[in-house]
C-alpha cells in the first residue's frame, strides 16, 4: 500500500498581539528580557543544534495584508564532508492594531510583539533540540535549509502544492519488543 502524505495548508490566521492569550498557546507576552538578550538566547539555542548564526536581520512581512515586523535569522551548518550548508528562519511578530491612541503606545506594542516572536522562536528551537535527543536520525534544521533557488525546503514544499515523493520507511531500524 502506498503512503500519500496530506497536502500542506496555508498558514492559519494569527490574532492581533492584544488578543493573543496564553490559554490559546501564545507565550512570551510578559517577558522582561530585552530584544538583544532574546537574540543572544536564540543564537545559543541554534548552536546546540549545530548551527552558526551569521545574522539576525529585522524586517517587515506582509502576509494576508497585515503588516508584521519580524526577523530573518541566517545560519549555516557544517555537513559531514565539511561543506557549509546555508539556512534561514523567517519569523513574523503578531500584528499590532493601527488604531492605538498614541505613537508611543504603538511602538511599545510593536516591540512587545517582536519580543514575543523571538521568545516563541527560541522555545520552539529548544523543542527541536529535545526532539533531536528523542528521535534517532531527526534533522531539526532541515526545513529551514536553503535550496539552490534561495528558498527553504519548507517553502519549496508548500509552493509545489503537491507531496514530494517520499521513500518507504525503513522498518529494520526499529525492533518491536
Secondary structure, DSSP 4 states (H G I P E B T S, - for coil): ----PPPP-PPPP---GGG--GGGT---TT----HHHHHHHHHHHHHHTTEEEEEEEEEEE-GGG--EEEEEEEEEEE-TTS-EEEEEEEEEPPP--TT-SSHHHHHHHHHHHHHHHHHHHHHHHHHHHHHHHHSTT--TTGGGBB-TTS-BHHHHHHHHTSPPP-PPP-GGG----
